[in-house]
Amino acid sequence: PSPAHSSLRTMMTSTGDSAASLDAPGVIALLDLPPGTSATVDGSTHTIRRDDFVGISSVPPTGFHFVAVSSAGDISSSSQIGSSSDGRSVNNTDSIPRPSALHTTGFVLLMDPEEESPYITKEENGSWIVARRYDAQTEEISSTPINNVTSTNLLKTAGNGGIDPRRIVPYERFITGQQPVEKWNEMTGYISQTLLNRRGIVSGSKIIPGAFEEEDGDDAYTSSIKTRKGIDGSSICYPPIPCIQGSSASFPMHISRASHAGTKRYLSNLSPSDRTALFMDAEPGSKILDIVLKENYEGRWEELVGDIQLSFLLFLHLGCLSSFEHWRDCISMLSFASFTAVLAHMELYACAIRTITKQLSWIEQDFFEEVEYSGGNFFIPALNRFIMLC
């Protein structure tokens, strides 16, 4: 079992009533999706071709789950996934709308016995449901949960087999052939409830892609939260991650990229004395790593790895540019540390390299040819440095 979830499993097997409630599978209901909508659950994506699709049943109660929905776009011929009369998954090619990346939103689920979410309806027998309707006006999944009566009725009907099997797909069948459960668990095993709390993510709440914001001389992490109030959904905000490299030349250090916003934001919030101390440090990259671990993650390296996992998934499935920036900057920051720092944080680097290796296997090769994502010869050198360190 993954480290971030091992304590949850321990509680489940040692607390009697809590174990029964947490062991029950659940339902993810996505109602009123128009044909052509793309639905992603735990890394597996299918295009919905029915107009009466209900959702996913028998969803495991343990581990981290991620759901993304992309609205239908222009009419065109594309391969679709649906269910036959006997419930088997089938492929079909119809002239129906393709998914549109312009309207991709989602939500995460991490069932925690210590946390209550207003977006999750639970029954006394331990079964649970997260239900959303598609909003035709915004062309997104609504941020408002379906009322408890409707959710409870859906849950009971799904549990007793009262929903046509062509309208609801079991979790195992949905992900079969695309994303093995074991690989998904490895890719998300360090995403914890504590980390979600740090990012302001409530289990089941709607997440919308965030854009990168330049705000010199200000705490962008705080101000961006203020400016996003009133938006239909939560846009994830990240603290600035500095990327600073030491040098053996006479000039003691240089910023890896003069225009790097995360570094500028970080330095602008330092006192003059702290900035001077950082500039004069023999290994500023290692010093930055220790500071970030202490200030952003309370010294828990597992949360930094979890942040790398979470930001990658939000970038990959929601097209969230701010999440890409954070993912890239975390890797770059790690690459600027010294070999001494690697030895001092061996578990961090061992888990980070395994995570990043798996993540890169998900990315198409032309990704690295995109200047917008590679950061103008900034990201690829960071990967090379990271590999050399490890």
Sequence and secondary structure as in RCSB ss.txt:
>XXXX:A:sequence
PSPAHSSLRTMMTSTGDSAASLDAPGVIALLDLPPGTSATVDGSTHTIRRDDFVGISSVPPTGFHFVAVSSAGDI
SSSSQIGSSSDGRSVNNTDSIPRPSALHTTGFVLLMDPEEESPYITKEENGSWIVARRYDAQTEEISSTPINNVT
STNLLKTAGNGGIDPRRIVPYERFITGQQPVEKWNEMTGYISQTLLNRRGIVSGSKIIPGAFEEEDGDDAYTSSI
KTRKGIDGSSICYPPIPCIQGSSASFPMHISRASHAGTKRYLSNLSPSDRTALFMDAEPGSKILDIVLKENYEGR
WEELVGDIQLSFLLFLHLGCLSSFEHWRDCISMLSFASFTAVLAHMELYACAIRTITKQLSWIEQDFFEEVEYSG
GNFFIPALNRFIMLC
>XXXX:A:secstr
  HHHHHHHHHHTTSTHHHHHHHS EEEEEET  TT EEEETTEEEEB  SS  EEEEE SSSEEEEEEEEEEEE
EEEEEEEE TTS EEEEEEEEEEEEEEEEEEEEEE  TT   TT EE TTS EEEEEEEETTTTEE SS   HHH
HHHHHHHHHTT S TTTEEEHHHHHTTT  HHHHHHHHTT  HHHHHHTT  TT  EE       TTS HHHHHH
HHTTTSSSEE        EEE SSSS EEESSTT HHHHHHHHTS HHHHHHHHH S HHHHHHHHHHHHHHTT 
HHHHHHHHHHHHHHHHHH  HHHHHHHHHHHHHHHTS HHHHHHTHHHHHHHHHHHHHHHTTS GGGGG HHHHT
TTTHHHHHHHHHHH 
